[in-house]
């Protein structure tokens, strides 16, 4: 589904990502793990079109989208759930959901809002509350539901467990597994390497803007280097 080829991304003179190449097969969960500042979020932001690539290619279903605008990538099915949830705090839960489908016919949006409220009952119960009044875990559910409102083909998830209590982390990852089981392709950035590798089928390890290791997630979970460097955080 997705092929990233020799991707380089820079902030001014500083290269944050250097000639990174990887693939995401349709119907899989692929994870990027690595230390803070390694370039993982930058890669997601470049795939979604939030920041431009300095060089390299991003190919979706055989189509080069490297220079495509962010809103056109949304229409093509690339949807990002950003780090820190980024819900619109002053708007209601329902309004946040509706905004997730803003590029689709309103009748379809209303039907999907109902579906999301059925899938996430807590959001239905809080539909008229300001999104900023929700707990961190509830906001993460809302952020994922808002992303699903766009009917993604490729869902980019950036640190979905960040700042959540262990019980809520398990709930959020249960949701991730469930939407994947329905056929959604997911590219996951997650600081909790143990949980990320347990959830994914394939993984890439990013350090200093480069891929230093990759393989089947199950094998990387038992790799001594990965264990010593990244498996200290567990849930």
N, C-alpha and C positions, 0 to 999 in steps of 0.2 A: 504493500500500500504506500509506504513512505520510504524514500531513499534520500539520504543526506550524503552529499559527495564533496569532500575537501572543503568543508565549511570553515571559513574564517570570519570572525566578528571582532570589531574593535571599537573601543571608546576613545576617540581621538587617536593618539599615537600608541595606546596600549592595546595589544591584542588579547582579548579575553578568551577567545576560542581559536584554536590553531589547526586548520586542516583536518577537521573531524569528519569521519565517514561512518555511517551506520545505516541499518535497515530496520523497518518495522513491518512484519508480515501481517496481512489482514487477519483479523480474528484473534490476535495475540495481545498479551500485556508484556511490554518491554520496559525495563527500568533503567534509569541512569542513577548511579550512586557515586559518591565521592565526598570529599570534605567541603566545608563551606568555602565559597569563593572559587570553586573549581571550574565554574562556567556552565553548570547544569541549567540554571534558570535562564541564562543568556541564550542557550540553545533553544529552549522552549519559546522564548520571546521572539527569536528569529524565525522559527518555524511558523508561528502564528502571525508574523508580520509586524509585531510591535516595534522591533528594531531591525535595521537593514543588515544584510550580509555584506562584508567587504569583498569576499570572493567565494567561489564554490557554488553548488547547486542544491536546491530543495525540490524534489520530484514527488508529486502526489499522483498515484494511479497513472504513471507514465507521462504526466504533464509537468513541465517546469513552472513552478510557482514562485521562483526566487524573487522576482521583481513585482509580483502581484501585491496589490494593496491588502491591508489587513481585513477590510470589510468584505472584499471579494473572496478571501480565504474562508471567511465564515460561511459564505454562500456555497463554497466548494466542500464544506463539511469539516473544516479544521477549527475546533473549539477549544479554548484554553480556560481552565479553572485556575486562577492565579494564586500564588502564595499569599497567605494572609486573608483569604476569602474575598476581600474587596467587595462586599455587599454594599449597596447604597443605603447607608444607615438611616437616613431620614425618611426613606420611602417604606411603604408597607411590604410585608413578605409577598403578598400577591402581586404588587407592582414590580418587585424585583423579578418574579417569575415571568410576568408578561414581557418585561424588557428582554429576557433571554430569547424570546421568539420574535423580536421586533422586525425581522426581515421576512416573516412569513405572514400569510393571510390571517386576519384577526380571528376568524371563526376557528381556524385550526389551533391558534394560540389558546383560545378559551377552552377547547377540548383538552389540550395538553396540560393546561393549568389544573384541570380537574384530575387528570391522570397523576400528576405530580403530587397533588394533595392526598390522593389515595395511596400512592407509593410511600410518601413521607407524611404519615398522619399528623405528626407534630407541627408540620408547616400548615396543614389545613386548620388545625386548632388555633394557630397564631396568625392566620392570613391577614388580619387587619391591624396587627401590631407593627410598629416600626422595626425594621430588620436589625437596627442597632441595639434593640432591647433583648435580642436572643442571646443565648449562651454561645460560647465559641463552637461547641459541637453542633448546635442547631444552625449557626451561621455557615458551618462547613457543609451541612446537608443542603442548605439553601443555595450555596454556591454551586454544588454539584447539580442540583435540580435545575438551577438557572442555565447551566451549561447544557443539560439534556434537553431543555426547551428548544434549543437551536437544532435539534436532531442531528447530532454530530456523526460523522463517519470515522473521524479520528479525534479522540478526546485527550487533551494534554492536561495532566494533573500535576500541579506544582506543590509539593510539600503538604499533602492533605492531612497529615497527622500533626502538623506543627502547632504546638501550644495546647494540645488537647489532653485531657485525662486519659489514662490507659483504657478504661472501659469504653469511652467514646471513640478512641482510636480503633478498637476492635469493631465497633458499630460502623464506623466510616469505611473500614476495609471490607466489611461484609457487604456494604452497598456497592463498593467497587467490583467485588467478585460477582455480585448478582448482575450488574449491568454488562459485565464482560460475558457472563454466561448467556446473555441474550444476544450476543454477537458483536458487541461494540469493541473496536480496536482502541487500545489505550497505550499512551506513552507516559510513563510515570517517573517523576523526580521525587525522591523520598529520602530524607535523612536517616530514617530508621532502616538500615540496610537489612537487618534480620527479617523484618516484616516485608520489605520490598522484594527480597529474593524469594521469600515463601509465597508471594502472591504472583510473581511474574514467571514467564516461560524463558525469557532471555534477558541478559543484563550486560551493560557496559559500565566500566569503571572509569570515571573522569578525574584527572588530576592536572591542575595548572593548565586547563584549557585543552587537554589532549586525552584521547582514549589510551589507557595504559593496559587494559585487560578487558576481555569479553568472553562470554560463553553461556552455556545453558545455566539458568539460574540455580538449579539444583546442584550442579557441580561447583559453582562458585560459592555456595553456602558451606561447602566442605574444604574450600581452598585455604591453606594455612595463611597465605598473604592477606586474603580478604578477611578471614577471621580475626587476625591480629590487628588489622588496620581499621576495619569498619564494623565489626560485629559487637562492639562494646555496648551499643544501645539496643536493648530488647524490650519487648512488651509482653 
